[in-house]
Amino acid sequence: MMAKTNNPYTDAPQTGITRRYEFNISRGVIAPDGYEKRVILVNDQFPGPLIEANWGDYIEVKVTNSITDEPPEGTAIHWHGFLQSGTPFMDGVPGVSQCPIAPGKSFTYKFRAELYGTSWYHSHYSAQYAGGLQGPIVVYGPRNVDYDVDLGPIMVGDWWHKDYYEVVKEVMTPHYSGRASSDNNLINGKMNFDCSTVGAGDETPCTDNAGLSKFRFIPGRTHRLRFINSGAEGTQRISIDEHNMTVIANDFVSIEPYDTQVITLGVGQRVDVIVHAHAELGSAYWLRANLSSCSSVKQPLALAAIYYQGADDGSIPTSTPWDVPDPGTCANDDLELTKPSYPMELPEPSWTQHMDIGTTTNSSGNSLWEFGGVTAKVNYNDPSLLRSRESGFQFESDFNVINYGSNTSVRIIVNNPGPSPHPMHAHGLNMFVLAAGSGNYSASTTVLNTENPMRRDVQMVVANGFIVVQMDASKNPGVWPFHCHVTWHSSAGFFSQLLFQPDELQTHQFEVPHDVHQTCHDWAEFTKRVVPDQIDSGL
C-alpha cells in the first residue's frame, strides 16, 4: 500500500488482529528532571508504555484505576486523534463519552486503528495528564518516503513541579489574573534542572544533572523521528544542530515532504520527520526543544543527545544550533507548505458558523474562558453522549453542545481577539484547515485554501488571529469535543461539544455498551461516598 494512492479513511486492511494492553493507573513519586514530584503513572512508567499496532488492527486496553487514596480520583483515557468511527463511547472523555472510571474499578477500551502514524494517549479527567498520565502510540502503515531506521516516538512537553491539581486551583482562584508558568521542558521524560533555582523555603528533594535522553544515528542512513507535544501549555520549536529535517506527516496525516531546520508543535500536535545522518562515525549533536516565547515557562530549553555510531555516549556535544529566530507567534508552518499526500476534495459546507474565543469573570470572581459565547463544563455523572441516546437532545447551556442535525459538512471560523495562542483540537475527525492568519477573519480579504487543504486534528490559532476549518459531519455520528488543548484553558471552560447526526445516534448501532453503563453505575456509587472536588470544567 502507498500513502499517495490509498485513501487513509477507507482503505485500512481487515487484519483480524487485536493488540491487547493492560494499564494500571496509580500514584507515584518521580524526579524526571531531578526535582521530586508526586504524579499519576501508567504501569509505574513516565511516559507511559508505548502502544503499537498496524493500520487496520484493533487496539484493546484494560484500564484499572488504582488512584484510591491521597485522595481517590476518577480517570479516563483519551486516544488522541483516533476517529472512533462507530465507537464514540470509546473516546475516553469523562462527562462526554463516559463516566469516569471509579477508584478500584476497571474499564476496557476497544477501537480500531483507522488511521496510521504517530499519536498519544492521555487522561482527559480535569488536567490529570499534566500530572504524568500520558504515553505514545505508533500505528504502522504505508510510507510516503523511504527511510532506513525508525527511532520511534519522542515526547516533548513542558513540566510543572507543582501537582497538577495545585495548578488548577491556582488558575481557578477568584481574581486570578496571571499566567501559570511551567518549570522545565522534557524530552522523553528527561532533562536537567538547576536545583539552586528552587524557591526560598522549598525543601523538596532535588538532584542536579538528572540526565538527558539519548538517541543513536547510523552514518549514511535516514532516520524517522516521531515528535509529540505532550505538554500542558507550551508550544515547542524543535531542531537538530547542523541537520535539516524533512517533514513527512502532521498529526495522523502523511504530507508531501518539505525541508526545514525548525518544526513548531502546539500542544497535542505531532510531526514526523526524516533526518539523513550525514556526519562521520563518532560525531555527537544536540537535539533541541525550545518552548516558544509565546509560552509561559521558567526554563524553556530541553536537550537530548544524538550520538553517531562510535561516539562516547557520555560525551557532551559541541554542535552549533541553527540561527533561526523565534518569531514569537506560536504559528504552525504556512499552509502552502503542508499538503496531504492523499488529496481529498473539499465538499461544499452545508453550515457555516463563527465561534469566537473570549474571556469572562463569573459572580465568584473566577477568570474563565468562553468559546462561542459559553463557558463550558461537564457533569461526570451525566455524560452528553449517553444522554443523547437515552433522554434526547436537551442540554443545559453550559454543556455547550451544538446540535448540527443532518448537516453534512460544517465550516467553523474561530476568531481569537486575545493575547494568547490556542491549539484547537477536534475529536472524532480530521479538520480541513482552510486558512490561518492574524487579525480578524474577513470574508472579503481571507483567501481560503480549498485545493487539497491540510488535514489534521490540532491547529494553532495565533494571538489576535483566526483559523477557518471544515469538518465532515456526515461519517461519524457522536458527541465530539472541540476545544483548546492548553490544559488550564480547557479547565477554565474553553471547549464545546459538536453533536453530529443525532438521528443516527438513536439507531440500534449506537446502543450504549453494558460496560459503559456499568462504569456510570460504579461512578454513581463512588460519588455517594466521596464528593469529587470538581472546581474546574472537568476536562
C-alpha positions in Angstrom: 0.0 0.0 0.0 1.1 3.6 -0.7 0.3 6.8 1.2 -0.4 8.6 -2.1 -2.8 6.1 -3.6 -4.7 4.5 -0.7 -7.5 6.5 1.0 -6.4 6.8 4.6 -10.0 6.9 5.8 -11.5 4.0 3.9 -8.7 1.6 2.8 -7.5 0.2 6.2 -7.0 -3.5 5.8 -9.1 -6.0 7.7 -6.2 -7.6 9.6 -8.3 -9.6 12.1 -5.7 -8.7 14.8 -6.4 -7.2 18.2 -3.4 -5.7 20.1 -4.1 -6.0 23.8 -2.7 -4.0 26.7 -3.3 -3.6 30.4 -2.9 -0.3 32.1 -2.8 0.2 35.9 -3.2 3.9 36.9 -1.7 4.8 40.2 0.1 7.5 42.2 3.8 7.5 42.4 6.8 9.8 43.1 9.4 10.5 40.3 12.0 13.1 39.6 12.4 13.2 35.7 14.5 16.4 35.9 15.9 15.8 39.4 13.1 17.6 41.3 10.9 15.1 43.2 7.2 15.2 42.4 4.0 13.2 43.2 2.5 12.1 39.9 0.0 9.7 38.4 1.5 7.0 36.3 0.6 4.2 33.8 2.2 0.9 34.9 4.6 2.9 37.1 6.2 4.5 34.0 6.6 8.0 32.7 6.0 8.5 29.9 3.6 5.6 29.9 4.2 2.4 27.8 4.2 2.6 24.0 1.1 1.2 22.3 1.9 -0.3 18.8 -0.4 -1.5 16.1 -0.6 -1.9 12.4 -3.1 0.0 10.3 -6.5 -1.8 10.5 -5.8 -3.6 13.8 -8.0 -3.2 16.8 -6.5 -1.9 20.0 -7.9 -3.1 23.3 -6.7 -1.6 26.6 -8.0 -2.6 30.0 -7.6 0.4 32.3 -7.6 -0.2 36.1 -8.0 2.9 38.3 -5.7 2.4 41.3 -5.8 6.1 42.4 -7.5 5.0 45.6 -6.0 7.4 48.2 -4.4 10.8 48.8 -7.2 11.5 47.6 -9.1 9.0 45.4 -9.7 10.2 41.9 -11.6 9.2 38.8 -9.9 8.8 35.5 -10.5 8.2 31.8 -8.1 7.9 28.9 -8.4 9.6 25.5 -6.9 8.1 22.5 -5.8 11.3 20.8 -6.5 11.5 17.0 -8.4 8.2 16.7 -11.6 8.6 14.7 -13.7 6.2 16.8 -16.0 5.6 13.9 -18.9 3.6 15.2 -17.3 3.5 18.7 -18.0 7.0 20.2 -18.2 5.6 23.7 -14.5 4.7 23.5 -13.3 8.3 23.0 -12.3 8.4 26.7 -13.7 11.8 27.7 -15.5 11.8 31.1 -18.7 13.7 31.1 -18.9 13.4 27.3 -18.5 9.8 26.1 -18.4 8.0 29.5 -18.5 8.5 33.3 -15.0 8.4 34.9 -13.6 5.1 35.9 -14.1 5.0 39.7 -11.2 4.2 42.0 -10.7 0.4 42.3 -12.6 -0.3 39.1 -11.6 -1.1 35.5 -12.9 -0.3 32.1 -11.8 -1.9 28.7 -11.5 0.3 25.7 -11.6 -1.3 22.2 -11.3 0.7 19.0 -9.9 0.4 15.5 -6.6 1.9 14.2 -8.4 3.5 11.3 -5.6 6.0 10.6 -1.8 5.4 10.8 1.1 7.4 12.0 2.1 8.9 15.4 -0.1 9.9 18.3 -0.5 9.6 22.0 -2.9 8.8 24.8 -3.6 10.9 27.9 -6.1 11.3 30.7 -9.0 13.7 29.9 -10.1 13.9 33.6 -9.5 17.5 34.6 -5.9 18.4 34.0 -4.7 15.0 35.1 -2.4 14.3 32.2 -0.2 17.2 33.2 0.5 15.1 36.3 2.1 12.3 34.3 -0.8 10.2 32.8 0.3 10.1 29.2 2.1 7.9 26.7 2.9 7.4 23.0 1.1 5.5 20.2 2.5 4.3 16.9 0.3 2.8 14.1 2.4 1.5 11.3 1.1 1.9 7.8 2.0 2.9 4.2 5.1 5.1 3.7 5.2 8.3 1.7 9.0 8.4 1.9 11.6 5.7 2.2 13.9 5.6 5.3 16.2 3.2 7.0 15.7 3.5 10.8 12.6 4.3 12.8 13.8 5.9 16.1 10.2 5.8 17.4 8.2 8.4 19.3 9.8 11.4 21.0 7.5 13.1 23.5 8.4 16.7 24.3 6.5 18.6 26.9 6.6 21.4 29.5 6.9 20.1 33.1 5.4 21.5 36.2 6.9 20.9 39.7 3.6 21.6 41.3 0.9 18.9 41.5 -1.4 19.3 38.6 -4.4 20.0 40.9 -2.5 22.7 42.7 -2.1 24.5 39.3 -5.8 24.0 38.6 -6.6 25.6 42.0 -4.3 28.5 41.2 -5.8 29.1 37.8 -9.3 28.8 39.3 -8.7 31.1 42.2 -11.1 34.1 42.2 -9.5 37.3 40.8 -6.5 35.3 39.4 -5.1 37.4 36.6 -1.6 35.8 35.9 -0.4 33.0 33.7 0.7 29.7 35.2 4.4 29.0 34.3 6.0 25.6 33.8 9.3 24.9 35.5 11.1 22.9 32.8 10.9 21.2 29.5 11.4 17.5 28.9 12.3 15.2 26.0 11.0 11.6 26.5 10.7 12.4 30.2 14.2 13.7 30.9 16.1 16.9 31.3 18.4 18.5 33.9 17.3 21.2 36.3 19.3 23.7 38.3 18.3 22.9 41.9 19.8 26.2 43.1 16.9 28.0 41.5 14.1 26.5 43.6 12.1 28.9 45.6 13.1 30.0 49.1 11.9 27.5 51.7 11.3 24.7 49.2 12.8 21.6 50.8 11.7 19.2 48.1 14.5 16.7 47.3 16.3 17.8 44.2 19.3 16.4 42.3 21.3 18.2 39.7 22.3 16.6 36.4 19.4 14.0 36.4 20.3 13.0 32.9 19.2 13.5 29.3 17.6 11.4 26.7 20.0 9.8 24.2 19.5 8.7 20.6 21.7 6.8 18.1 22.3 7.6 14.5 23.9 5.3 11.9 26.1 7.2 9.5 24.8 7.4 5.9 21.3 6.2 6.9 18.0 8.0 7.1 16.1 8.1 10.4 12.4 8.7 11.1 11.7 10.7 14.3 8.2 10.9 15.6 7.7 14.1 17.7 4.7 14.6 20.0 3.9 17.7 22.0 2.5 16.1 25.2 2.8 19.3 27.3 0.1 21.2 29.2 0.6 24.7 27.7 3.8 25.4 25.8 4.4 25.5 22.1 7.7 23.7 21.1 10.3 24.7 18.5 12.4 21.6 17.7 15.7 21.3 15.8 18.8 19.2 15.4 22.0 21.0 15.3 23.6 21.1 11.8 20.9 18.7 10.4 18.0 19.5 8.2 14.7 17.7 8.8 12.3 16.6 6.1 8.7 16.8 7.4 6.6 13.8 6.2 3.5 13.9 8.4 1.4 16.3 10.5 -0.7 14.6 13.2 -2.2 11.4 11.6 -1.8 12.8 8.0 1.0 12.0 5.6 2.1 15.1 3.7 4.2 15.9 0.7 7.8 16.2 2.1 9.5 19.5 2.6 12.7 20.5 4.3 13.1 22.7 7.4 15.5 23.5 10.2 12.9 24.0 12.9 9.4 22.5 13.4 6.7 24.1 15.5 4.5 21.9 17.6 1.5 23.1 19.6 0.1 21.0 22.5 -1.3 17.8 21.1 0.3 18.1 17.7 2.6 15.6 16.1 5.2 16.0 13.4 7.1 13.1 11.8 10.4 13.9 10.1 13.2 12.2 8.2 16.8 13.1 9.0 19.8 12.0 7.0 22.8 11.1 9.1 25.4 12.9 7.1 28.2 13.2 9.7 31.1 10.9 10.5 31.4 8.0 12.9 31.8 9.2 16.5 30.0 12.5 16.0 27.6 14.0 18.5 24.9 16.6 18.2 22.2 18.3 20.3 18.5 17.7 19.7 16.8 20.9 21.0 13.3 21.5 22.1 12.7 25.2 22.9 9.4 26.4 24.4 8.5 29.4 22.3 8.5 32.9 23.7 4.7 32.9 23.3 4.6 30.3 26.1 4.9 30.8 29.8 7.9 29.0 31.2 10.8 29.4 33.6 13.3 27.2 31.8 12.4 26.8 28.1 15.3 24.7 26.7 15.3 20.9 26.6 18.2 19.0 25.3 18.8 15.4 24.2 22.0 14.0 22.7 22.3 12.3 19.3 25.3 10.1 19.1 26.6 8.6 15.9 28.0 5.1 16.0 31.4 5.1 17.6 30.7 8.1 19.8 31.2 8.1 23.5 27.7 8.4 24.8 29.0 10.1 27.9 30.5 12.9 25.9 28.9 16.4 25.6 28.1 17.5 22.1 29.7 20.7 20.9 27.5 21.2 17.9 26.2 24.6 16.7 22.5 25.4 16.8 20.6 26.7 13.8 20.3 30.5 13.7 16.5 30.6 13.2 15.0 33.3 15.4 11.8 32.5 17.3 9.0 34.6 15.6 7.1 34.5 18.9 3.8 33.8 17.3 3.4 30.0 18.0 2.1 29.7 14.4 2.3 26.4 12.6 4.1 26.2 9.3 2.5 28.1 6.4 -0.4 26.1 4.9 1.2 26.5 1.5 3.9 24.1 2.7 1.7 21.4 4.2 -0.2 19.4 1.5 -1.6 15.9 2.3 0.0 13.1 0.2 -3.5 11.8 -0.4 -5.6 14.6 -1.8 -9.3 14.9 -0.9 -11.9 17.0 -2.4 -13.4 19.6 -0.1 -17.2 19.4 -0.1 -19.4 22.5 -0.1 -20.3 23.4 3.5 -23.9 22.8 4.5 -23.5 25.1 7.5 -21.1 27.9 8.4 -20.6 29.1 12.0 -18.5 31.7 13.8 -17.1 30.6 17.2 -15.2 33.5 18.9 -12.8 33.0 21.8 -13.3 35.3 24.8 -12.9 35.7 28.5 -15.3 36.5 31.3 -15.4 36.8 35.0 -18.2 35.0 36.9 -20.0 36.1 40.0 -17.4 34.5 42.2 -14.6 36.4 40.6 -13.2 33.4 38.6 -11.5 34.3 35.3 -12.9 31.9 32.7 -12.7 31.3 29.0 -15.6 31.4 26.6 -15.9 29.6 23.3 -18.8 30.6 21.1 -20.0 32.8 24.0 -20.2 29.9 26.5 -18.0 28.9 29.5 -18.5 25.1 29.4 -18.4 22.3 31.9 -19.3 18.7 32.1 -21.3 16.6 34.5 -19.2 13.4 35.2 -22.4 11.6 36.3 -24.4 12.6 33.2 -22.3 12.2 30.0 -23.6 14.0 27.0 -23.4 11.0 24.6 -25.3 8.8 27.0 -28.0 11.5 27.5 -28.3 11.9 23.7 -29.1 8.2 23.4 -31.4 7.9 26.4 -33.0 11.3 27.1 -33.0 13.1 23.8 -31.0 16.2 22.9 -31.9 18.8 25.5 -28.8 20.1 27.3 -28.0 22.8 29.9 -26.5 25.8 28.1 -23.1 25.3 29.9 -22.6 21.9 28.3 -22.0 24.0 25.1 -23.5 21.2 22.9 -24.0 22.4 19.4 -26.5 20.2 17.5 -25.7 20.2 13.8 -28.7 18.0 13.0 -28.4 16.5 9.5 -25.7 18.9 8.3 -23.0 17.0 6.3 -20.1 19.5 6.3 -19.6 22.2 8.8 -17.3 25.2 8.3 -16.2 26.9 11.6 -14.5 30.3 11.8 -12.6 30.7 15.0 -11.7 34.3 15.9 -9.1 34.8 18.7 -9.0 38.5 19.6 -7.0 37.9 22.8 -3.2 37.8 23.6 -2.9 34.0 23.9 -2.4 31.4 21.1 -4.5 28.3 21.3 -4.0 24.8 19.9 -7.5 23.8 18.7 -8.3 20.1 18.9 -11.2 18.3 17.3 -12.2 14.8 18.4 -13.6 12.2 16.0 -12.2 13.6 12.8 -9.5 15.4 10.9 -10.3 19.1 10.2 -9.7 20.6 6.8 -7.6 23.7 7.6 -8.7 26.3 5.0 -7.0 29.4 6.5 -4.9 30.6 9.4 -3.9 34.2 9.8 -3.6 37.3 12.0 -6.3 39.8 12.7 -10.0 39.2 12.5 -11.3 36.9 9.8 -12.8 38.8 6.9 -14.8 37.1 4.1 -13.7 39.7 1.7 -10.0 39.5 2.2 -9.3 36.0 3.5 -8.2 33.5 0.8 -9.4 30.0 1.6 -7.2 27.1 0.5 -9.8 24.7 -0.9 -7.5 22.7 -3.2 -6.2 19.7 -1.1 -6.1 21.6 2.1 -4.1 20.4 5.1 -6.0 17.9 7.3 -5.1 17.5 11.0 -6.7 17.1 14.4 -4.9 20.1 16.1 -4.4 23.5 14.5 -2.8 26.6 16.2 -4.8 29.8 16.2 -2.3 32.7 17.0 -2.9 35.5 19.3 -5.1 38.2 17.7 -5.7 35.8 14.8 -8.1 33.3 13.3 -8.5 29.9 11.7 -11.1 28.6 9.2 -11.7 24.8 9.5 -14.2 22.5 7.9 -15.4 19.2 9.4 -17.1 16.3 7.7 -20.2 15.8 9.9 -21.7 13.0 7.9 -19.5 10.0 8.6 -19.1 9.8 12.4 -22.3 10.2 14.5 -21.4 11.2 18.0 -20.8 14.0 20.5 -17.2 15.2 19.8 -15.3 17.8 21.9 -13.8 20.7 20.0 -11.5 22.5 22.5 -8.3 24.3 23.3 -5.6 21.8 24.2 -3.9 24.1 26.7 -4.8 22.1 29.8 -5.5 25.1 32.0 -7.7 26.8 29.3 -10.0 23.8 28.9 -10.1 23.6 32.7 -11.4 27.1 32.7 -14.2 26.3 30.3 -12.7 26.5 26.8 -14.4 23.7 25.0 -17.5 22.9 23.0 -19.3 19.6 22.1 -20.2 19.0 18.5 -23.3 16.8 18.1 -23.2 15.2 14.6 -26.0 13.1 13.0 -28.3 12.9 16.1 -30.9 10.7 14.3 -28.3 8.0 13.6 -27.3 8.1 17.3 -30.8 6.8 18.1 -30.3 3.7 16.0 -29.5 0.2 17.2 -25.9 0.5 16.1 -25.2 3.1 18.8 -26.8 1.3 21.8 -24.8 2.1 25.0 -22.5 -0.8 25.7 -23.1 -2.6 29.0 -19.6 -1.8 30.3 -20.2 1.9 29.7 -23.4 1.7 31.8 -21.6 -0.3 34.5 -18.9 2.4 34.7 -21.5 5.0 35.3 -23.1 2.9 38.0 -19.7 2.4 39.7 -19.1 6.1 39.5 -22.5 6.9 41.0 -21.8 4.5 43.9 -18.4 6.1 44.4 -19.7 9.7 44.4 -22.4 8.7 47.0 -19.4 8.2 49.4 -16.9 10.7 48.1 -17.8 14.1 46.6 -15.2 14.9 43.8 -13.7 18.3 44.2 -14.5 19.4 40.7 -13.5 23.1 40.8 -12.9 23.3 37.0 -14.8 22.3 33.9 -13.9 18.7 34.3 -12.0 18.4 31.0 
